[in-house]
Amino acid sequence: MADNKKPSDLLDLEERLKKARKSAHPEEDVDVEQQQRSEAMGIAFKMGVELVVGTAIGGLIGWALDDVFGSKPWLLIVFLVLGFAAGMMNVVRDANKSQQDEE
């Protein structure tokens, strides 16, 4: 019958090799779950910023056009809605892209 137990010399060698690999490549010790959380948080922050910026830019354009044409507050309202829609489109596009990247 074959003995499946490793001699103590091999076990010691394995332990020393593991320690040497960890010290040679410390970046591999990074917690994968923590890295995934960080990436998800970055994507969520980017989506929030895109939504706010789209709405703000639309509002600024509408306000400026209202000032030029004297149609207050109609162009402001229209461009606020358009800016919000553009921000939502960007959020949906990013969500679909990140979902496809996971698959």
DSSP file (Angstrom, degrees, kcal/mol; ACC not computed):
  #  RESIDUE AA STRUCTURE BP1 BP2  ACC     N-H-->O    O-->H-N    N-H-->O    O-->H-N    TCO  KAPPA ALPHA  PHI   PSI    X-CA   Y-CA   Z-CA
    1    1 A M              0   0    0      0, 0.0     2,-0.3     0, 0.0     0, 0.0   0.000 360.0 360.0 360.0 139.9    0.0    0.0    0.0
    2    2 A A        -     0   0    0      1,-0.0     2,-0.6     2,-0.0     0, 0.0  -0.636 360.0-131.6 -84.7 138.1    1.2    3.5   -0.8
    3    3 A D        -     0   0    0     -2,-0.3    -1,-0.0     1,-0.1     0, 0.0  -0.806  15.3-167.2 -91.6 120.4    1.6    5.9    2.0
    4    4 A N        +     0   0    0     -2,-0.6     2,-0.2     2,-0.1    -1,-0.1   0.495  54.1 107.4 -86.6  -4.7   -0.1    9.3    1.1
    5    5 A K        -     0   0    0      1,-0.1    -2,-0.1     0, 0.0     0, 0.0  -0.529  68.1-130.0 -77.5 140.3    1.5   11.2    3.9
    6    6 A K        -     0   0    0     -2,-0.2    -2,-0.1     1,-0.1    -1,-0.1  -0.667  25.7-109.1 -87.6 143.4    4.2   13.6    3.1
    7    7 A P    >>  -     0   0    0      0, 0.0     4,-1.7     0, 0.0     3,-0.5  -0.307  30.5-110.6 -65.0 157.0    7.4   13.5    5.0
    8    8 A S  H 3> S+     0   0    0      1,-0.2     4,-2.4     2,-0.2     5,-0.2   0.795 116.3  62.5 -62.8 -28.7    8.0   16.4    7.4
    9    9 A D  H 3> S+     0   0    0      1,-0.2     4,-2.1     2,-0.2    -1,-0.2   0.919 105.0  46.3 -62.6 -42.6   10.9   17.7    5.2
   10   10 A L  H <> S+     0   0    0     -3,-0.5     4,-2.5     2,-0.2    -2,-0.2   0.879 110.9  52.2 -68.5 -37.2    8.4   18.3    2.4
   11   11 A L  H  X S+     0   0    0     -4,-1.7     4,-2.2     2,-0.2    -2,-0.2   0.916 110.6  47.8 -64.2 -42.5    5.9   19.9    4.6
   12   12 A D  H  X S+     0   0    0     -4,-2.4     4,-2.3     1,-0.2    -2,-0.2   0.903 111.6  50.8 -63.2 -40.9    8.6   22.3    5.9
   13   13 A L  H  X S+     0   0    0     -4,-2.1     4,-2.4     2,-0.2    -2,-0.2   0.903 108.7  51.5 -64.1 -41.5    9.7   23.0    2.4
   14   14 A E  H  X S+     0   0    0     -4,-2.5     4,-2.4     2,-0.2    -1,-0.2   0.917 110.1  49.4 -60.8 -44.1    6.1   23.8    1.3
   15   15 A E  H  X S+     0   0    0     -4,-2.2     4,-2.2     1,-0.2    -2,-0.2   0.912 111.5  48.2 -63.0 -43.3    5.7   26.2    4.2
   16   16 A R  H  X S+     0   0    0     -4,-2.3     4,-2.2     1,-0.2    -1,-0.2   0.885 111.2  51.0 -65.7 -37.4    8.9   28.0    3.4
   17   17 A L  H  X S+     0   0    0     -4,-2.4     4,-2.5     2,-0.2    -2,-0.2   0.903 108.9  51.0 -65.8 -41.0    7.9   28.2   -0.3
   18   18 A K  H  X S+     0   0    0     -4,-2.4     4,-2.2     2,-0.2    -2,-0.2   0.922 111.6  47.6 -61.2 -44.5    4.5   29.7    0.7
   19   19 A K  H  X S+     0   0    0     -4,-2.2     4,-2.1     1,-0.2    -1,-0.2   0.899 112.3  49.4 -63.8 -40.1    6.2   32.3    2.8
   20   20 A A  H  X S+     0   0    0     -4,-2.2     4,-1.8     2,-0.2    -2,-0.2   0.896 110.5  50.0 -67.4 -39.6    8.6   33.2    0.1
   21   21 A R  H  X S+     0   0    0     -4,-2.5     4,-2.0     2,-0.2    -1,-0.2   0.900 110.4  50.4 -65.6 -40.2    5.9   33.5   -2.5
   22   22 A K  H  < S+     0   0    0     -4,-2.2    -2,-0.2     1,-0.2    -1,-0.2   0.900 112.7  45.6 -65.0 -40.0    3.9   35.8   -0.2
   23   23 A S  H  < S+     0   0    0     -4,-2.1    -1,-0.2     1,-0.2    -2,-0.2   0.811 113.7  49.8 -74.1 -27.7    6.9   38.1    0.4
   24   24 A A  H  < S+     0   0    0     -4,-1.8    -2,-0.2     1,-0.2    -1,-0.2   0.831 124.0  28.2 -77.8 -32.4    7.8   38.1   -3.3
   25   25 A H    ><  +     0   0    0     -4,-2.0     3,-1.2    -5,-0.1    -1,-0.2  -0.644  65.0 160.7-129.3  73.5    4.3   39.0   -4.5
   26   26 A P  G >   +     0   0    0      0, 0.0     3,-1.6     0, 0.0     4,-0.2   0.757  69.6  70.7 -69.2 -21.8    2.5   41.0   -1.7
   27   27 A E  G >  S+     0   0    0      1,-0.3     3,-1.1     2,-0.2    -5,-0.1   0.737  87.8  64.9 -67.0 -20.0    0.0   42.4   -4.1
   28   28 A E  G <  S+     0   0    0     -3,-1.2    -1,-0.3     1,-0.2    -6,-0.1   0.644  89.2  68.4 -74.7 -13.6   -1.6   39.0   -4.4
   29   29 A D  G <  S+     0   0    0     -3,-1.6    -1,-0.2    -4,-0.2    -2,-0.2   0.527  70.7 121.5 -81.8  -5.1   -2.6   39.2   -0.7
   30   30 A V  S <  S-     0   0    0     -3,-1.1     2,-0.4    -4,-0.2     3,-0.0  -0.358  77.1-106.8 -61.8 134.0   -5.1   41.9   -1.5
   31   31 A D     >  -     0   0    0      1,-0.2     4,-1.9     2,-0.1     5,-0.1  -0.481  24.9-153.1 -65.8 119.9   -8.5   40.9   -0.4
   32   32 A V  H  > S+     0   0    0     -2,-0.4     4,-2.3     1,-0.2     5,-0.2   0.880  94.2  52.7 -64.4 -39.6  -10.5   40.1   -3.5
   33   33 A E  H  > S+     0   0    0      1,-0.2     4,-2.2     2,-0.2    -1,-0.2   0.904 108.3  50.2 -64.5 -40.7  -13.8   40.9   -1.9
   34   34 A Q  H  > S+     0   0    0      1,-0.2     4,-2.2     2,-0.2    -1,-0.2   0.888 110.1  51.1 -64.0 -39.1  -12.5   44.3   -0.8
   35   35 A Q  H  X S+     0   0    0     -4,-1.9     4,-2.2     2,-0.2    -2,-0.2   0.899 109.4  49.8 -65.7 -41.2  -11.3   45.1   -4.3
   36   36 A Q  H  X S+     0   0    0     -4,-2.3     4,-2.3     2,-0.2    -2,-0.2   0.892 110.4  50.8 -64.9 -39.6  -14.7   44.2   -5.8
   37   37 A R  H  X S+     0   0    0     -4,-2.2     4,-2.5     2,-0.2    -2,-0.2   0.910 109.7  50.5 -62.7 -41.9  -16.5   46.4   -3.2
   38   38 A S  H  X S+     0   0    0     -4,-2.2     4,-2.1     2,-0.2    -2,-0.2   0.905 110.7  48.5 -64.0 -41.9  -14.2   49.3   -4.1
   39   39 A E  H  X S+     0   0    0     -4,-2.2     4,-2.2     2,-0.2    -1,-0.2   0.913 112.2  48.9 -64.2 -42.2  -14.8   48.8   -7.9
   40   40 A A  H  X S+     0   0    0     -4,-2.3     4,-2.4     1,-0.2    -2,-0.2   0.893 110.6  50.6 -65.1 -39.3  -18.6   48.7   -7.3
   41   41 A M  H  X S+     0   0    0     -4,-2.5     4,-2.4     2,-0.2    -1,-0.2   0.888 109.5  51.3 -66.0 -38.1  -18.4   51.9   -5.1
   42   42 A G  H  X S+     0   0    0     -4,-2.1     4,-2.3     2,-0.2    -2,-0.2   0.905 110.6  48.0 -64.0 -42.2  -16.5   53.6   -7.8
   43   43 A I  H  X S+     0   0    0     -4,-2.2     4,-2.3     2,-0.2    -2,-0.2   0.913 112.1  49.4 -64.6 -42.9  -19.0   52.7  -10.5
   44   44 A A  H  X S+     0   0    0     -4,-2.4     4,-2.2     2,-0.2    -2,-0.2   0.900 111.3  49.3 -64.5 -40.7  -21.9   53.8   -8.2
   45   45 A F  H  X S+     0   0    0     -4,-2.4     4,-2.4     1,-0.2    -1,-0.2   0.914 110.3  51.1 -63.6 -42.4  -20.2   57.2   -7.5
   46   46 A K  H  X S+     0   0    0     -4,-2.3     4,-2.4     1,-0.2    -2,-0.2   0.907 109.9  50.0 -61.8 -42.3  -19.6   57.7  -11.2
   47   47 A M  H  X S+     0   0    0     -4,-2.3     4,-2.0     2,-0.2    -1,-0.2   0.912 110.9  48.9 -63.5 -42.6  -23.2   57.0  -12.0
   48   48 A G  H  X S+     0   0    0     -4,-2.2     4,-2.3     1,-0.2    -2,-0.2   0.911 111.7  48.7 -63.5 -42.4  -24.4   59.5   -9.3
   49   49 A V  H  X S+     0   0    0     -4,-2.4     4,-3.0     1,-0.2     5,-0.3   0.912 109.7  52.3 -64.5 -42.4  -22.1   62.2  -10.6
   50   50 A E  H  X S+     0   0    0     -4,-2.4     4,-2.2     1,-0.2    -1,-0.2   0.888 110.2  48.9 -61.8 -38.7  -23.2   61.6  -14.2
   51   51 A L  H  X S+     0   0    0     -4,-2.0     4,-1.8     2,-0.2    36,-0.2   0.930 115.1  43.3 -66.7 -45.4  -26.8   62.0  -13.2
   52   52 A V  H  X S+     0   0    0     -4,-2.3     4,-2.6     2,-0.2    -2,-0.2   0.919 115.3  48.2 -67.4 -43.7  -26.2   65.2  -11.2
   53   53 A V  H  X S+     0   0    0     -4,-3.0     4,-2.9     2,-0.2     5,-0.3   0.905 109.8  52.4 -66.8 -40.9  -23.9   66.8  -13.8
   54   54 A G  H  X S+     0   0    0     -4,-2.2     4,-2.1    -5,-0.3    -1,-0.2   0.922 113.0  44.6 -59.2 -44.3  -26.4   66.0  -16.7
   55   55 A T  H  X S+     0   0    0     -4,-1.8     4,-2.3    28,-0.2    29,-0.2   0.907 114.3  49.3 -66.7 -42.4  -29.2   67.7  -14.8
   56   56 A A  H  X S+     0   0    0     -4,-2.6     4,-2.5     2,-0.2    -2,-0.2   0.915 111.4  48.1 -65.2 -43.7  -27.0   70.7  -13.8
   57   57 A I  H  X S+     0   0    0     -4,-2.9     4,-2.5     2,-0.2     5,-0.2   0.920 112.0  50.1 -63.6 -43.7  -25.8   71.2  -17.3
   58   58 A G  H  X S+     0   0    0     -4,-2.1     4,-2.5    -5,-0.3    22,-0.2   0.911 111.2  49.5 -59.9 -42.0  -29.3   71.0  -18.7
   59   59 A G  H  X S+     0   0    0     -4,-2.3     4,-2.6     2,-0.2    -2,-0.2   0.905 110.6  49.3 -64.0 -42.3  -30.4   73.5  -16.1
   60   60 A L  H  X S+     0   0    0     -4,-2.5     4,-2.5     2,-0.2    -2,-0.2   0.912 111.9  48.2 -64.6 -42.6  -27.6   75.9  -16.9
   61   61 A I  H  X S+     0   0    0     -4,-2.5     4,-2.6     2,-0.2     5,-0.2   0.936 113.6  47.4 -62.9 -45.5  -28.4   75.8  -20.6
   62   62 A G  H  X S+     0   0    0     -4,-2.5     4,-2.4    -5,-0.2    14,-0.3   0.898 112.1  49.7 -62.5 -41.3  -32.1   76.3  -20.0
   63   63 A W  H  X S+     0   0    0     -4,-2.6     4,-2.0     2,-0.2    -1,-0.2   0.917 112.3  47.6 -63.4 -43.9  -31.4   79.2  -17.6
   64   64 A A  H  X S+     0   0    0     -4,-2.5     4,-2.0     2,-0.2    -2,-0.2   0.916 113.3  47.4 -64.8 -43.1  -29.1   80.9  -20.1
   65   65 A L  H  X S+     0   0    0     -4,-2.6     4,-2.9     1,-0.2     5,-0.3   0.880 110.0  53.3 -67.1 -36.5  -31.5   80.4  -23.0
   66   66 A D  H  X>S+     0   0    0     -4,-2.4     4,-2.0    -5,-0.2     5,-0.7   0.896 109.1  49.9 -61.5 -39.4  -34.4   81.8  -20.9
   67   67 A D  H  <5S+     0   0    0     -4,-2.0    -2,-0.2     2,-0.2    -1,-0.2   0.887 114.4  44.3 -66.6 -39.0  -32.2   84.9  -20.2
   68   68 A V  H  <5S+     0   0    0     -4,-2.0    -2,-0.2     1,-0.2    -1,-0.2   0.937 125.2  30.7 -71.2 -47.3  -31.5   85.4  -23.9
   69   69 A F  H  <5S-     0   0    0     -4,-2.9    -2,-0.2    -5,-0.1    -3,-0.2   0.569  98.8-128.2 -93.4  -9.9  -35.0   84.8  -25.2
   70   70 A G  T  <5 +     0   0    0     -4,-2.0    -3,-0.2    -5,-0.3    -4,-0.1   0.851  66.5 130.8  68.0  35.2  -37.0   86.1  -22.2
   71   71 A S    >>< -     0   0    0     -5,-0.7     3,-1.8    -6,-0.2     4,-0.6  -0.049  47.7-159.1-109.2  31.6  -39.1   82.9  -21.9
   72   72 A K  T 34  +     0   0    0     -6,-0.4    -9,-0.0     1,-0.3     0, 0.0  -0.224  61.7   0.5 -56.3 139.4  -38.7   82.3  -18.2
   73   73 A P  T 3> S+     0   0    0      0, 0.0     4,-2.2     0, 0.0    -1,-0.3  -0.854 111.5  79.0-101.9  17.2  -39.1   79.6  -16.8
   74   74 A W  H <> S+     0   0    0     -3,-1.8     4,-2.5     1,-0.2     5,-0.2   0.902  96.9  43.4 -65.3 -46.9  -40.1   77.4  -19.8
   75   75 A L  H  X S+     0   0    0     -4,-0.6     4,-2.7     1,-0.2     5,-0.2   0.862 112.1  56.0 -67.9 -32.5  -36.7   76.7  -21.3
   76   76 A L  H  > S+     0   0    0    -14,-0.3     4,-2.0     2,-0.2    -2,-0.2   0.936 110.5  44.6 -60.4 -46.4  -35.2   76.1  -17.9
   77   77 A I  H  X S+     0   0    0     -4,-2.2     4,-2.1     2,-0.2    -2,-0.2   0.928 114.2  49.1 -64.2 -45.7  -37.9   73.4  -17.2
   78   78 A V  H  X S+     0   0    0     -4,-2.5     4,-2.4     1,-0.2    -2,-0.2   0.933 114.8  43.6 -61.2 -46.8  -37.4   71.8  -20.6
   79   79 A F  H  X S+     0   0    0     -4,-2.7     4,-2.6     2,-0.2    -1,-0.2   0.795 109.1  57.2 -74.9 -26.5  -33.6   71.6  -20.4
   80   80 A L  H  X S+     0   0    0     -4,-2.0     4,-2.4    -5,-0.2    -1,-0.2   0.932 110.4  45.1 -62.5 -44.5  -33.7   70.4  -16.8
   81   81 A V  H  X S+     0   0    0     -4,-2.1     4,-2.5     2,-0.2    -2,-0.2   0.919 114.1  48.8 -64.7 -43.1  -35.9   67.5  -18.0
   82   82 A L  H  X S+     0   0    0     -4,-2.4     4,-2.4     2,-0.2    -2,-0.2   0.902 111.8  49.3 -64.5 -39.9  -33.6   66.9  -21.0
   83   83 A G  H  X S+     0   0    0     -4,-2.6     4,-2.4     2,-0.2    -2,-0.2   0.900 111.3  49.1 -64.9 -40.7  -30.5   67.0  -18.7
   84   84 A F  H  X S+     0   0    0     -4,-2.4     4,-2.6   -29,-0.2    -2,-0.2   0.912 111.3  50.1 -63.6 -42.0  -32.1   64.5  -16.3
   85   85 A A  H  X S+     0   0    0     -4,-2.5     4,-2.4     2,-0.2    -2,-0.2   0.905 110.6  49.5 -63.3 -41.0  -33.0   62.2  -19.2
   86   86 A A  H  X S+     0   0    0     -4,-2.4     4,-2.0     2,-0.2    -1,-0.2   0.908 111.1  49.6 -64.6 -40.8  -29.4   62.4  -20.6
   87   87 A G  H  X S+     0   0    0     -4,-2.4     4,-2.2   -36,-0.2    -2,-0.2   0.906 110.8  49.6 -63.0 -41.7  -28.0   61.6  -17.1
   88   88 A M  H  X S+     0   0    0     -4,-2.6     4,-2.7     2,-0.2     5,-0.2   0.889 108.1  53.6 -64.7 -39.1  -30.4   58.6  -16.8
   89   89 A M  H  X S+     0   0    0     -4,-2.4     4,-2.5     1,-0.2    -1,-0.2   0.914 109.6  48.5 -61.3 -41.3  -29.3   57.4  -20.2
   90   90 A N  H  X S+     0   0    0     -4,-2.0     4,-2.5     2,-0.2    -2,-0.2   0.901 111.2  49.9 -64.8 -40.3  -25.7   57.5  -19.1
   91   91 A V  H  X S+     0   0    0     -4,-2.2     4,-2.4     2,-0.2    -2,-0.2   0.930 112.9  46.2 -63.5 -45.6  -26.5   55.7  -15.9
   92   92 A V  H  X S+     0   0    0     -4,-2.7     4,-2.5     2,-0.2     5,-0.2   0.901 112.4  51.2 -64.4 -40.6  -28.4   52.9  -17.7
   93   93 A R  H  X S+     0   0    0     -4,-2.5     4,-2.2    -5,-0.2    -2,-0.2   0.923 112.4  45.9 -63.0 -44.5  -25.6   52.6  -20.3
   94   94 A D  H  X S+     0   0    0     -4,-2.5     4,-2.7     2,-0.2     5,-0.2   0.890 111.8  51.9 -65.7 -39.1  -23.0   52.2  -17.5
   95   95 A A  H  X S+     0   0    0     -4,-2.4     4,-2.0     2,-0.2    -2,-0.2   0.920 111.3  46.9 -64.1 -43.3  -25.1   49.7  -15.7
   96   96 A N  H  X S+     0   0    0     -4,-2.5     4,-2.2     2,-0.2    -1,-0.2   0.905 112.6  50.4 -64.4 -40.7  -25.6   47.6  -18.8
   97   97 A K  H  X S+     0   0    0     -4,-2.2     4,-2.0     1,-0.2    -2,-0.2   0.925 112.0  46.2 -64.3 -44.3  -21.8   47.8  -19.5
   98   98 A S  H  X S+     0   0    0     -4,-2.7     4,-1.2     1,-0.2    -1,-0.2   0.841 111.6  52.7 -68.9 -30.8  -20.9   46.7  -16.0
   99   99 A Q  H  X S+     0   0    0     -4,-2.0     4,-1.0    -5,-0.2    -1,-0.2   0.891 109.9  47.8 -69.4 -38.8  -23.4   43.9  -16.1
  100  100 A Q  H  < S+     0   0    0     -4,-2.2     3,-0.2     1,-0.2    -2,-0.2   0.849 107.4  57.0 -69.4 -33.3  -22.0   42.6  -19.4
  101  101 A D  H  < S+     0   0    0     -4,-2.0    -1,-0.2     1,-0.2    -2,-0.2   0.827 103.0  54.9 -66.1 -30.7  -18.5   42.8  -17.9
  102  102 A E  H  <        0   0    0     -4,-1.2    -1,-0.2     1,-0.2    -2,-0.2   0.811 360.0 360.0 -71.1 -30.1  -19.5   40.5  -15.1
  103  103 A E     <        0   0    0     -4,-1.0    -1,-0.2    -3,-0.2    -2,-0.2   0.471 360.0 360.0 -80.9 360.0  -20.7   37.8  -17.5
